[in-house]
Amino acid sequence: TGDDGSGKQSFIENIAYMLRLDQSKQGYSYTRVLKLKAQDLLSGARDPDTVLLQALKKANKQGHFILVIDNIGLFLQSGDAKISGVLSTFLQAKNINIIGIADTKDYHKYVKPNPALDSQFEKIHLEPTSSADTMSVLMEEYFGIEEHNHMHVTYKALRAITELADRYIPKGAFPGKAIDLLHEAVSYASEQRDTYVTEDDVRQMVSLRAHMDITGVDEQKKDVLLHLEEEMKKSIVGQQMAIAAITNALKRASADIANKQKPIGTFLFVGPTGVGKTQTAKTLAKEYFGSAEKMIRMDMNEYSNEDSIDAVIGSADHEGYLTRAVQDNPFSLILLDEIEKADKKVINLFLQILDEGHLIDGQGVKTDFRNTIIIATSNAGAKFIVEFLKAHSNPEQNAFKKALLDELMKTGMYSPEFLNRFDDVILYMPLTERETIRVASMMIGSIIHELEVSKGIAVQITEDAVAAIARKGYSKEFGVREMRRAITDTLETYVADFMLQHDVKRGTIIQITKEDLQL
């Protein structure tokens, strides 16, 4: 067993080669190794179990056979109980040896749930090769390419294959995905009528495989980071300290000061509801990964019992929501909303991700989180924050943060181990009345823009109307969430009534005053 690309086929071929050279000392020098292609048998035979039975009988009679089934999970996936029975019978035969090949996912899904069959195999799991071993494999592969294709590959290109495949191609294992990338780069250079494969050729191929342009990614990321704080401030009202802490942590990660085996950045946002925690995550996804759609949001209230662990990482029968989402979108921001509501076992899963940068899902497949940013939000301590600010009008930030963390640990809400796993714990302050008016103006502006784009309607609203809506929606307890309700009850309701009562067409101008909204 092993992940795709870990070398299962090569391992078997090497065994056959050693037997042929009589390098085994166990009396197998005349043993024949035959491969049975499961796909061909299942698709080409009317009664595949009968064909399999006849083949195994013949092999057992002649003796000195090793039968290799290249995708044993496919047999079991077919649901034919006869095939499973035939295999179980001949696994006990003395004159024939059977080697089954299964990728990690198929093993956990089809072989392991069949104890009668699984127990008769001796399991050998092939781990992916290390970067150093992968380089050695690539060098050997390159010598063959040089001899047969008359192409040359620079050492920098081979090094780039190893580093970029590890960074940008999470699916598949070493050395397989590196070998594939090498051959693709050779083909690409050959099409360009070049006899040398360079680092740029490798970057072009990785860009195609990763579905993103990485040819200038380092320079692009530098530019994003240099302007990240400025761009985030355009969408986030207040929370200057929070924005600065986030951007500084990401800059450290970019400079490789942080651990490269962990996610890009991990943060715990703590503060009252409706003060910008979720909006910060959305904005960060948009600015750092290029789109707000790059955010994977999990409402942790839905994972509040220990059985929820299967929903997160899956089981032998089904895929998990989080692991599937990250496998499909490895470059993304993961938002764990209200993490304090999750079951402890679920939280422990995330501690592993924060610490190691990967997770083995319920089907035995390794999911890579190194290209993600993980943000957990929490309303825990919100009451303490409000009370502390009443007693200290302008507290020193570090002292304030320490007092909050001490409170969270003292009440048993979070353990020191949990808090220390994050790159930083970010405090979110209640919004002032002035900041709330700014939020209202931004939210109203967004609605007006959407009406203009979707319906061609221009809405003009006076400043005192905006201020009146902001005052109506201002709430220290519910923050911006109460503001949304106020805007819905006033502006959106007024526009909806106006459109029902008038012949509104593209180009119509709707003027709104404080009096129109009865504020």
N, C-alpha and C positions, 0 to 999 in steps of 0.2 A: 504494500500500500504506500501511498504518498501523493502529494499534490501534483497536478499536471506540471510536467517539466522537471520533476525531481530526479529522473533518470531510471525509472522502473524498466523500461524496455532495454536500455543500454546495460543495465545490471544483468538481465537475463541473457542478452547477447554475449556478454563477457563470460558468463558461466558456460555457454555453449562453446565459445572459443577455447576456453581452458580445457574443457573435456576433449575437444578435437585434438589439442596438442598434448593430450595425455598428461596434463599437469595435475590432475586429481589423483590422489593415492588411495582412493576408496573403491577401486575396481570398476569405475565407470567409463573406462577408456573407449568402450564400444557402445556406449549409450547414445541413442539418437534423441535429439530434441526437436519436437514438432510443435508448431504453433497452430492453435485453433482460433480462427477469427469468428467471434461470437456474432457479429453483425451479419456476416455472409451466411452463416448457418441459419440464423433465425429468419432472414429475409429470403433465402434461396431454397430452403427445404420445406416440404409440405408437413412433415412430422419431424421436427428438429430433435425431439427426444429420442426417436428411433435411430436417427442418423448418429447422434452422439453415443447412444448405447452400442451400436455396431462398431464405431471407431474405437471405443474404449475396450470392448471385448477383444478386438483384433490386436490392439496394442498390448493388452494384458497377456494374451496368448503368446505373442512373440517375445515379450519381455524386454528389458533394457530400454525402456522408453521414459522420456520426460515429456509430458504433455503440458504445454503452456496455453492457458485460456486468457486471451489478451484483454477481455473486458468481462470478467465474471459477473459483475453487477448487472450487465445487460441481460444475462440468462435469468437471473432472479427477478429483474424488473418485469420480465415478460409475464410473470405470474404463473408459469407452467410448473406445477408441483412435481410432474414427472421428471423434469430436467433436474430439479433439486434432489430428487430421490436417486437418480442415476449417478449424479456426482457423489452423493454421500456413500453409495455402495462402493464405488471404485476408489474412493479416497482410502479405503481400508485394504485395497489389493496390494500384494507384495511385489508384483512384477512391473508395476507402473507407478511413476511419481507424477503428481499433478501440481502445477504451479498456477495459481490464479493471480491475475493482476487487476487491481481496483484502485481508482483514485480515492482519496480520503473520504470525499462526500459519499460516493457510492458504497464504500465499505460500511460506513455508519448507517446508511439508509437501507441497504439490501442484504448485506452479509451478516453483520453483527446481530440484527434482530432475529436471525435464524440460528439459534444456539447449536442445534444438531449438526449443522454444516460448519459453522464457525469454529467449533471446538476441535474439528479434525484438521484444521490448518495450523501450521506454526506461523505466527505473524512476524513479518519483517517490515518495519516502517522506514522508508527512506526520507531522511530530513533533507531540506534544500542545502546545497553546498554553500560554504562561506564565500565572501567576496574574493578572498585570496585563492581558494580552490577553483572558483569560477574563472578567475584570470588564467589559471593553469590549463583549464579545459579549453578556454578560448584560444590560447596559444597553440595547443595541439590541433584544434579545428582550423586555425589560420594556416598552419603548415600544409594541410591538405588542400586548402583553397589556393594557396600560392602555387602548389605543384600542378593542380589540375586546371585552375582558372587563370593562372598567370596574373593574379591580382595581388596587390600589396596593401596591407593594413597597418597603419601607423600605431605605435604603442599608445599614443594619446587617444586614438580612436577606440582601442580595446579597453582602455581604462574608462573612457566615457560610456561605453556599452554597459559595463558593470555598474557604474555609479548612477547613470540615468535610468537604466532599467529598474534598479532598486528603488529609485525615487519616484518615478512617474508611471511605472507599469506594475501595479500591485497584483494583478491577476497572473497566476502562474508562478512557478518556482525556479530558482537557479538549480542547475545551469541551463535548463531548457529555454527559458525566455531570453537568456543572453545569447545562446547559439542562434535562435531564430532571428534575433535582432542583427547579429553579425551577418547572416546570409542576406537579410533584407537590405542592409547597408551596402553589401557587395553588389547586389543586383542593381541598386539605385546608382552606384558609382559607375557600373558597367554601362547602364543606359545613358549616362552622361558622357560616355566615351572616355572615361578616366580610368587609369590603371591603379590609382591609389585611393583607398578609402580613408577619409579624414574625419576628424571630430565633427565637422559641420554636416557631413553625410549622415552620421549617427544621429545628430540632433534633428535632422529632417525626418528620419524614420521614427524616432521617438515621438515627435509631434503628431505624426499620423496615427501611431498606436494609442497615444494618450488623448487624442481628440482635442488637443490644445497646442498653441504655438509656443514652443519652449526655446526657439532659436535665440530670442533675446529676453528670456524670462527673468534672468538675474537683474538686468538693467531695468526692466519694467517693474519688478518687485521693489527695487531700490526707490524708484520714482513714487510708487504707491506709498511706501513707508514714510518717505520724506514729507508727503503731503497728507498723510492719513489723519493726523490730528486736526488739521485745518478743515478737511472735508467732513469729518465726523461732527465737528462743531456746527456745521451748517444744518444738520438734521437733529442734533441733540441739544435741547435747551438745558442750561445749567450743567451740573455734573462735570465741571472742568477737571477736577482732580481725578475723577474716574477715567475720563478720556485720556488724560496724560499717562496714567498708570498702565492702561491697556496698550497704548501705542509704544511706550518705552519697553514693555515686555516683548512685544513683537519685533522691535528693532534688535533686541538682544538675541532673540531666536534666529533672526536673519543673519546675524554676524557669527552664528555658530557658537556663541557663548553658552547657549542653552544646550541641553542634551538632545542630540539629533535622533535618538531612538524613541523620543517621546513626541506627543502631538506638538504642533507649532506653538500653541499657547493654550493654557487652561486657566479659567477664571471662575470665581464664585462671586456673583453679584448679590449683595445683601442690602435690603432697604425696603421702605413701604411700597405698597402697590401703586401702580400708575405714575411712577416718577422717571420712567425711561429705560428700564432694564431691558425689556424686550426690544424696544426701538433701537437701542444700542447694538444688540445682536444683529438685527436686520440690516442696519447701516454698515456694520462691520463686514457682514457677508457680501454686501453689494460692493463695498470699496476694496476689500482684500481679494475676494474671489471673482469679482466682476459681475455678480448678479445676486439680487435678494433671493432668487430661486435656489441658490446654493446653500440654503439653510435647511437643516433637518430638525424639525421641531418635535419634541416629545413632551406631552403633558404628563408629568410624573404621577399625578393623581390616578392615572390609569394603570399604574404599576405598583399598587399599594399592598399587594399580598405576595407571598413567596412563590406562588404559582406563576407570577408575572414574568419570572426569569425566562420561561420558554417563549413568551411573546417578544422579549428583547433579543435573545440570541438563537431562538429556534430549538428544534429537537430533531430526532431522526426522521420524523414525518413531515415537518414543515420548516420553512426558513423563518428566521427572526426578523422583526421589523428593522431594528438598528443595523444589524450586520448586513442585511441585504441592501439597505439604503447606502451604507458606506462602501460596499463592494461596487455598487453601481455609480456612486458619486464620491470617489476617494478624496477629491479636493472640495471640502465643504465645511460649513460651520454647524456644529451640533448644539442645539439649545435644549437644555434639560430644565423645563419650566417647573418651578416650585419643587425642587428636589427633596425638600424635607418630607414630602408626602409619600415618597417611594419606600418600598419595603427594604429592610437592611440588606438582604441578599442581593437585591438589585443595585443598591448603592455600592456594595462590595465589588460588583462587576466593574463599575466605573472607576473604582480605586485602582483596579488592575490596569485599566486602559490608561489612566493618568500616569501610572508608574512605569508601565512597560511599552506603551504605544501599540499594543496589539491585543487581540482577543481570539480565542478558539470558540467557534460557534457550536451550536448543538449538533451539527453534522460533521464536526471535526475539522472544519476549514478555518484557516487562519485569516482573520480580517485585520488589515493594516490601518491604523489610525494616525500614522505619523504626518499625514498631509491634511489633518483636520485641526480646527480650532474648537475647543470644547468650552461652552459657557453654561454654568448652572446658576439658576436664579433662586432666590429664597426671600420670603417675607418674614422669616424668623428674625426676631430682634427688632422689628419695626417699632413696636411700642417703646422699647428701650431707647431707640434713636430719637424718637419724638420727645420723650421725657428728658433725655440727656441734653438736647438742644434747648429745652426750656430752662434748664439749670445753668447752661453754659452757652451764652449767646454767640460767641465766636471761638469755638474750641480749636486747639492745635490738632491737626489731622492725625498724626501718629498716636497721640495720647487717646484721641477719640476712638480710633480703630482698635487699639489695645483694649480699651474698656469694653467695647462691643464684643470682641473675640472672647475675652474673659467671661463675659456674661453668657455667651452662647455655650461655652464649655461648662460653666458652672451649673447651668440649667439642664445640661445633658442633651441639648439639642444637637450639637455636633461634637465629635471627639477631636482631640488634637491631631490624631493620625489623619482624619478626614480633611481638616483644614490645611494641614501642611502639604497635602498632595497637590494642591493648586499652585500655579505660578504666583498668583496673587488673589487676595480677597479684596474686592472692590466695594467701597461704601457708596450708597446712593442716598442723597439727602432729599428731604421733602422740598417740593418746589415752593418758591415764594409767590406772592400774588402777581408781581411783575413778570416773573418767568411763566406763570400760568397764562397771562395775556399773550405772551409770545407764542406759547404752544397753541392757543386758540387761533391766533392769526395764521400759523402754519397749517393747521388742520383745515381751517376754512379755505385757505388758498389752494390746498390740494383738491377740495371738493369743487371749487370754482374752475380749476384747471380741467378736472375730469368732465364737467358739464360742457366746457368749451370744446374739448377734444371729441367727446362722444356724441353730443347733440348740437354743437354749433351755437350754444346759448352763452351769452356774456352776462355774468352776474356782477353787479357793482354794489358793494356794501360799505357803509360809512364806518369810520374809525370808532365812533362812539357806540355803534351797534356791535362791533367786534368786542369792545371793552365790556359791554353789558352782558354779552354771552359768556365772556371769560369770568365775570363776577358770579354769574348764575351757576357756572360749572366748577367754580373753585371749591376744592375739598381737600383738607389736609389728610383726611382718612383714606379717600379713594383716588386722589391725584387725577391724572389725565383720564382715567376711566370714567369719572363723573363728568369730565369735560365732553367726552364723546356723546354722552347721553344728552347733555345740554344742547350741543350742536344739532343733534338729531331732532330733539323736541322743538327747536326754534327754526334754524335756517333751513334744514332739509324739509321739514314739514311745510314751511312757508312756500318754498320753491315748488314742492309737489302740488299744493293747493293752487298756486298761480298757474301751473301748466294745465291743470284740469279745468280751470275757469276761463282761460284765454286761448286764443289760437296761436300757439307758440310754434314758430318755425326757426330754421337755421338763420342766425343773424339777429334774433330777438335779444333785446337788452332788458334785463330785470334789475331794477334799482331797489335796494333794500335799506331802510333806515331803522333806527332803534324803535321808533313808534310802530313801524310795520310789524315788528316782532313782538310788540306789546311788552317791552322790557323797561 
